[in-house]
Amino acid sequence: MLDWNYRDKACIVGVGSTDYGVFPETDAVGLGVAALKAAVDDAGISFDDIDGVILNRLPYDRFAEVSNLNTPYLQSTPAHGRFSAIALMMAAEAIASGAATTIALVYGNDGRSAAMKYGGDPNFWAPWGFTSPGASHAMMFRRHMAQFGTTSQDLAHIAVAFRDHATKNPAAVMKKPITVEDHQNSRFICDPLHLLDYCLINDGGVAWIMTTPERAKDMRKKPVYVSGFARQDDFSQNSLPPDDYWYPALQKVEAQVYARAGISRDDIDGLMIYDNFSPTVLFALEGMGFCKQGEGGQFVRDGMLQLGKGRWPTNTSGGHLSESYMQGWALIVEGVRQLRGEVPADRQIKDAKALQFILATAVASSIIIRNDA
């Protein structure tokens, strides 16, 4: 397969996360530092070993001051969920190039305590009230329903599967089991999307430690390799709900990511899909070729994404819909813990060797991580 310069040149050697919930006694920086301490301990290193930092949703100067991390490599990224993938790719490239050898990637979010609202910002559509991400995804899914016959009940199977996983995760915010009927009876937020189609809003922090395979040999735990990644931006309809569901961009990502990782889709054991809203999961599955375009609704029925039932166990922590909304960062933590075999037995993907992270956004992205290079 394709000889790609970045295959297995960087690996994740430590992960850490805080509790998820409402913590008004701290802020995003405090949550990020707490997560970083956990990740550093997980890797068996000290803060002095870190020579690179990539931050998300955190003020870089204040974070550096509080953590006393004064490194030669520092990147601060915008507060969009797509940057969970971008940050990981940036770190892999920096490590492979020698710009840094051991990078701390840190995310902190106090959105719940700060009463953050998504939507209401001034933009082109503000005079008509069309400002929220939920409204945009609702309109995209309405088009999908009309074009392909997909139903709201199809989305219920996604929410039910992820909630089932969350019931097995002590860290999850939402642990009460739900049914398809519960989903359908939950109130509309933006028709056709129900309450249970929306991600959570909560406080929390997440951190990863990435380094070279050579340095990983001296770390506390077996490394998880970043084997392949690909990205394709499409901002051509950024002011509107895209009428193509980012499908062409995702198709370009699909054409690259498996070849770059040196494996096929059939070698993937489970998925971590960015689920800010449940339709995004359908768009990701279709765009990455797990099913034909328009068949995502049928594909997710009958437990296809559920542990112990379907071929593609997805978001085994509960994801954004049920565990926490850490904008993709906690999904990577779950993937690493799955590949290490560290999650409870009833949540473990059997014989997991390779997992795939997918984001269906204007920055279509996918990353394949493995436990054996």
PLY file of the C-alpha trace (Angstrom):
ply
format ascii 1.0
element vertex 373
property float x
property float y
property float z
element edge 372
property int vertex1
property int vertex2
end_header
0.00 0.00 0.00
0.93 3.69 -0.14
4.24 4.49 1.53
3.19 7.49 3.61
5.72 9.59 5.48
3.71 9.93 8.69
2.59 6.33 9.24
3.34 5.25 12.83
5.83 8.11 13.28
3.96 9.37 16.35
2.06 7.65 19.11
-0.17 8.43 22.06
1.45 7.39 25.33
-0.73 9.09 27.92
-4.34 10.16 28.28
-6.17 11.93 31.07
-9.60 13.33 31.74
-11.45 15.02 34.57
-14.89 14.23 35.82
-17.64 15.61 33.60
-20.44 17.76 34.97
-20.80 21.23 36.47
-17.79 22.66 38.34
-18.26 26.37 39.07
-15.37 26.30 41.56
-12.83 26.11 38.71
-12.47 27.25 35.10
-11.35 25.87 31.75
-7.66 26.35 32.55
-8.02 24.53 35.86
-9.82 21.66 34.17
-7.18 21.47 31.46
-4.32 21.40 33.96
-6.06 18.67 35.98
-6.48 16.55 32.84
-2.85 17.14 31.86
-1.63 15.99 35.28
-3.61 12.78 34.80
-2.17 12.27 31.30
1.40 12.91 32.48
0.93 10.35 35.25
-0.60 7.90 32.77
2.49 8.21 30.57
4.88 7.95 33.49
6.70 11.18 32.66
7.09 14.61 34.25
6.16 18.08 33.05
9.87 18.63 32.38
9.75 16.00 29.62
7.23 18.04 27.60
8.73 20.20 24.85
5.57 20.99 22.91
2.03 22.10 23.74
-1.14 22.26 21.63
-4.19 23.82 23.30
-7.87 23.98 22.46
-10.41 26.35 24.03
-7.70 27.56 26.40
-5.83 30.89 26.62
-2.28 29.89 25.77
-0.54 32.49 27.91
-2.56 31.84 31.05
-2.29 28.08 30.61
1.49 28.28 30.20
1.72 30.46 33.30
-0.40 28.14 35.47
1.21 24.92 34.23
4.74 26.38 34.09
5.17 24.91 30.63
7.53 27.18 28.71
8.27 25.13 25.61
9.87 25.88 22.23
6.72 24.63 20.46
3.25 26.03 21.26
0.05 26.08 19.23
-3.34 27.47 20.26
-6.38 26.36 18.26
-9.91 27.77 17.90
-12.82 26.40 19.93
-14.40 24.28 17.21
-14.85 20.54 17.61
-13.10 19.89 14.30
-9.86 20.90 16.01
-9.72 17.67 18.00
-8.65 15.98 14.76
-6.62 18.93 13.51
-4.66 19.14 16.77
-3.78 15.44 16.69
-2.63 15.74 13.07
-0.56 18.83 13.91
1.13 16.96 16.74
1.89 13.94 14.56
3.43 16.19 11.91
5.44 18.17 14.46
6.84 15.00 16.03
7.69 13.45 12.67
9.46 16.64 11.58
11.43 16.98 14.81
9.81 20.27 15.81
9.02 18.64 19.16
9.51 15.22 20.70
6.91 15.01 23.48
3.75 17.06 23.02
0.96 17.71 25.49
-2.39 18.31 23.82
-4.88 19.85 26.23
-8.56 20.75 26.10
-10.59 22.55 28.77
-14.26 23.48 28.72
-16.31 25.21 31.42
-19.25 25.84 29.12
-21.86 24.50 31.53
-20.77 26.58 34.51
-20.27 29.63 32.30
-23.80 29.16 30.90
-22.42 29.16 27.37
-25.03 29.30 24.63
-24.52 27.85 21.18
-26.27 30.09 18.67
-27.51 33.65 18.74
-24.32 35.05 17.28
-24.55 37.70 14.57
-24.12 36.26 11.10
-25.65 36.46 7.64
-28.83 34.66 8.74
-29.23 36.33 12.14
-32.15 38.56 11.04
-34.16 35.38 10.36
-33.13 33.70 13.63
-31.07 30.99 11.94
-27.94 31.04 14.09
-27.56 27.77 15.97
-25.59 24.66 14.95
-28.64 22.59 15.86
-30.82 24.48 13.40
-28.28 23.93 10.64
-28.07 20.19 11.29
-31.85 19.95 11.57
-32.21 21.46 8.10
-29.55 19.12 6.72
-31.34 16.13 8.13
-34.70 17.36 6.84
-33.18 17.38 3.35
-31.80 13.86 3.93
-35.29 12.71 4.91
-36.82 14.16 1.77
-34.05 12.95 -0.52
-33.58 9.42 0.81
-36.57 8.58 2.99
-34.58 8.58 6.24
-36.69 8.96 9.39
-36.34 10.41 12.86
-36.75 6.89 14.19
-33.54 5.94 12.40
-31.72 8.53 14.51
-33.22 6.97 17.62
-31.12 3.84 17.08
-27.97 5.95 17.29
-29.04 7.62 20.53
-30.13 4.30 22.07
-26.84 2.57 21.19
-24.69 5.36 22.61
-26.78 5.58 25.77
-26.42 1.82 26.24
-22.66 2.28 26.14
-22.89 5.16 28.62
-24.72 2.95 31.12
-21.49 0.93 31.27
-19.31 4.02 31.77
-19.07 5.40 35.33
-17.74 8.71 33.94
-20.77 9.34 31.70
-23.09 12.23 32.51
-26.20 10.42 31.24
-26.54 6.83 32.41
-30.29 6.21 32.41
-31.20 3.70 29.65
-33.45 4.97 26.86
-35.56 3.30 24.20
-36.54 4.22 20.67
-39.88 5.30 22.11
-38.16 7.56 24.65
-36.29 9.20 21.81
-39.41 9.72 19.75
-41.32 11.11 22.73
-38.60 13.57 23.75
-39.40 17.16 22.93
-38.39 18.78 19.70
-35.55 21.28 19.93
-35.50 22.08 16.22
-37.81 19.88 14.17
-37.00 17.16 13.08
-34.35 16.89 15.82
-35.45 15.87 19.30
-33.75 16.57 22.61
-32.04 13.17 22.47
-30.48 14.04 19.10
-28.45 16.82 20.72
-25.08 16.61 22.44
-24.66 17.47 26.10
-23.23 20.70 27.47
-20.93 20.15 30.44
-17.62 21.10 32.04
-14.52 18.96 31.76
-10.92 18.63 30.67
-9.04 16.17 28.47
-5.35 15.74 27.66
-3.18 13.48 25.55
0.58 12.97 25.51
2.15 12.18 22.12
5.76 11.29 21.36
8.02 9.29 19.06
7.93 5.48 18.97
11.52 5.46 20.21
10.73 7.52 23.30
7.53 5.53 23.84
9.63 2.48 24.71
10.55 4.15 28.00
7.00 5.17 28.90
4.73 3.50 31.43
2.26 1.92 29.02
2.24 0.39 25.58
1.86 3.10 22.92
-1.07 3.61 20.59
0.20 4.49 17.12
-1.19 7.18 14.85
-1.14 5.12 11.67
-3.01 7.23 9.17
-4.94 10.46 8.87
-6.53 12.55 6.16
-8.39 15.81 5.90
-10.39 17.70 3.27
-11.85 21.15 3.91
-15.04 22.37 2.25
-16.22 25.81 3.29
-18.06 26.48 0.02
-21.43 26.43 1.82
-20.24 27.50 5.24
-22.93 30.17 5.71
-25.67 27.67 4.87
-26.53 24.09 5.82
-24.52 22.18 3.18
-26.78 20.41 0.72
-24.24 17.61 0.15
-23.74 16.53 3.80
-19.97 16.99 3.26
-20.14 13.76 1.26
-17.62 14.71 -1.49
-15.08 15.88 1.10
-15.52 12.72 3.17
-15.13 10.59 0.05
-11.74 12.21 -0.57
-10.75 11.45 3.03
-11.87 7.83 2.62
-9.75 7.50 -0.51
-6.64 8.40 1.49
-6.90 7.39 5.12
-6.87 3.57 4.80
-4.03 3.57 2.28
-2.03 5.91 4.49
-2.55 3.62 7.49
-1.66 0.56 5.44
-4.86 -1.28 6.33
-8.38 -1.70 4.92
-11.78 -0.78 6.32
-12.31 -4.45 7.21
-9.34 -4.22 9.60
-11.12 -1.57 11.69
-12.61 -2.94 14.92
-14.65 0.05 16.09
-15.47 3.67 15.43
-15.32 6.97 17.28
-17.57 9.40 15.39
-18.00 13.06 16.22
-21.65 13.20 17.33
-22.52 16.80 18.09
-25.94 15.86 16.67
-27.12 12.38 15.76
-27.46 13.06 11.98
-23.71 13.76 11.86
-23.16 10.06 12.56
-25.18 9.14 9.47
-23.29 11.65 7.34
-19.96 10.25 8.58
-20.90 6.62 7.91
-22.15 7.38 4.42
-19.29 9.68 3.52
-16.66 7.19 4.63
-18.26 4.36 2.67
-19.56 2.16 5.47
-22.84 2.20 3.56
-24.10 3.82 0.36
-25.21 7.43 0.43
-28.81 7.60 1.55
-28.71 4.22 3.29
-27.37 5.42 6.63
-30.78 5.24 8.29
-31.19 1.59 7.38
-27.58 0.87 8.27
-27.81 1.97 11.92
-30.98 0.02 12.70
-31.02 -3.14 14.77
-27.91 -2.41 16.79
-25.29 -2.00 14.05
-23.38 0.51 16.22
-23.99 -1.22 19.53
-21.48 -3.28 21.49
-22.30 -6.97 21.46
-24.77 -6.60 18.61
-23.36 -4.87 15.56
-20.27 -5.07 13.39
-19.29 -1.45 14.09
-19.35 -0.64 17.83
-19.27 3.15 17.91
-18.65 5.72 20.64
-18.33 3.06 23.30
-18.01 5.68 26.04
-21.45 7.11 25.20
-20.07 9.85 22.97
-21.23 13.44 22.96
-24.85 12.35 23.16
-24.46 10.59 26.50
-20.97 10.64 28.04
-19.90 14.28 27.71
-19.40 17.03 25.17
-15.64 17.32 24.98
-15.72 18.10 21.25
-14.02 14.91 20.09
-11.21 14.94 22.63
-12.75 12.37 24.98
-13.49 10.08 22.03
-9.75 9.79 21.42
-9.24 8.95 25.11
-11.85 6.21 24.80
-10.14 4.89 21.68
-6.76 4.73 23.42
-8.22 2.97 26.45
-10.03 0.50 24.19
-6.81 -0.35 22.36
-5.02 -0.80 25.68
-7.80 -3.04 27.00
-8.37 -0.73 29.96
-12.15 -0.31 29.86
-14.54 -2.58 31.81
-15.14 -5.95 30.18
-18.76 -5.18 29.34
-17.63 -2.11 27.37
-14.55 -3.57 25.75
-14.44 -4.09 21.99
-13.25 -7.68 21.65
-9.67 -8.03 20.37
-9.52 -4.37 19.38
-6.43 -3.62 17.32
-7.44 -0.67 15.13
-10.01 2.10 15.63
-11.11 4.96 13.40
-12.01 8.52 14.41
-14.30 10.34 11.94
-15.55 13.92 11.79
-18.24 14.98 9.31
-17.79 18.75 9.37
-16.59 21.49 7.03
-13.15 20.08 7.89
-13.84 16.46 7.00
-11.29 14.33 8.83
-10.41 10.81 9.84
-7.64 9.27 11.94
-6.76 5.60 12.36
-5.04 4.52 15.58
-3.62 1.07 16.31
-2.02 -0.77 19.20
0.58 -2.55 17.08
2.63 -0.77 14.41
0 1
1 2
2 3
3 4
4 5
5 6
6 7
7 8
8 9
9 10
10 11
11 12
12 13
13 14
14 15
15 16
16 17
17 18
18 19
19 20
20 21
21 22
22 23
23 24
24 25
25 26
26 27
27 28
28 29
29 30
30 31
31 32
32 33
33 34
34 35
35 36
36 37
37 38
38 39
39 40
40 41
41 42
42 43
43 44
44 45
45 46
46 47
47 48
48 49
49 50
50 51
51 52
52 53
53 54
54 55
55 56
56 57
57 58
58 59
59 60
60 61
61 62
62 63
63 64
64 65
65 66
66 67
67 68
68 69
69 70
70 71
71 72
72 73
73 74
74 75
75 76
76 77
77 78
78 79
79 80
80 81
81 82
82 83
83 84
84 85
85 86
86 87
87 88
88 89
89 90
90 91
91 92
92 93
93 94
94 95
95 96
96 97
97 98
98 99
99 100
100 101
101 102
102 103
103 104
104 105
105 106
106 107
107 108
108 109
109 110
110 111
111 112
112 113
113 114
114 115
115 116
116 117
117 118
118 119
119 120
120 121
121 122
122 123
123 124
124 125
125 126
126 127
127 128
128 129
129 130
130 131
131 132
132 133
133 134
134 135
135 136
136 137
137 138
138 139
139 140
140 141
141 142
142 143
143 144
144 145
145 146
146 147
147 148
148 149
149 150
150 151
151 152
152 153
153 154
154 155
155 156
156 157
157 158
158 159
159 160
160 161
161 162
162 163
163 164
164 165
165 166
166 167
167 168
168 169
169 170
170 171
171 172
172 173
173 174
174 175
175 176
176 177
177 178
178 179
179 180
180 181
181 182
182 183
183 184
184 185
185 186
186 187
187 188
188 189
189 190
190 191
191 192
192 193
193 194
194 195
195 196
196 197
197 198
198 199
199 200
200 201
201 202
202 203
203 204
204 205
205 206
206 207
207 208
208 209
209 210
210 211
211 212
212 213
213 214
214 215
215 216
216 217
217 218
218 219
219 220
220 221
221 222
222 223
223 224
224 225
225 226
226 227
227 228
228 229
229 230
230 231
231 232
232 233
233 234
234 235
235 236
236 237
237 238
238 239
239 240
240 241
241 242
242 243
243 244
244 245
245 246
246 247
247 248
248 249
249 250
250 251
251 252
252 253
253 254
254 255
255 256
256 257
257 258
258 259
259 260
260 261
261 262
262 263
263 264
264 265
265 266
266 267
267 268
268 269
269 270
270 271
271 272
272 273
273 274
274 275
275 276
276 277
277 278
278 279
279 280
280 281
281 282
282 283
283 284
284 285
285 286
286 287
287 288
288 289
289 290
290 291
291 292
292 293
293 294
294 295
295 296
296 297
297 298
298 299
299 300
300 301
301 302
302 303
303 304
304 305
305 306
306 307
307 308
308 309
309 310
310 311
311 312
312 313
313 314
314 315
315 316
316 317
317 318
318 319
319 320
320 321
321 322
322 323
323 324
324 325
325 326
326 327
327 328
328 329
329 330
330 331
331 332
332 333
333 334
334 335
335 336
336 337
337 338
338 339
339 340
340 341
341 342
342 343
343 344
344 345
345 346
346 347
347 348
348 349
349 350
350 351
351 352
352 353
353 354
354 355
355 356
356 357
357 358
358 359
359 360
360 361
361 362
362 363
363 364
364 365
365 366
366 367
367 368
368 369
369 370
370 371
371 372
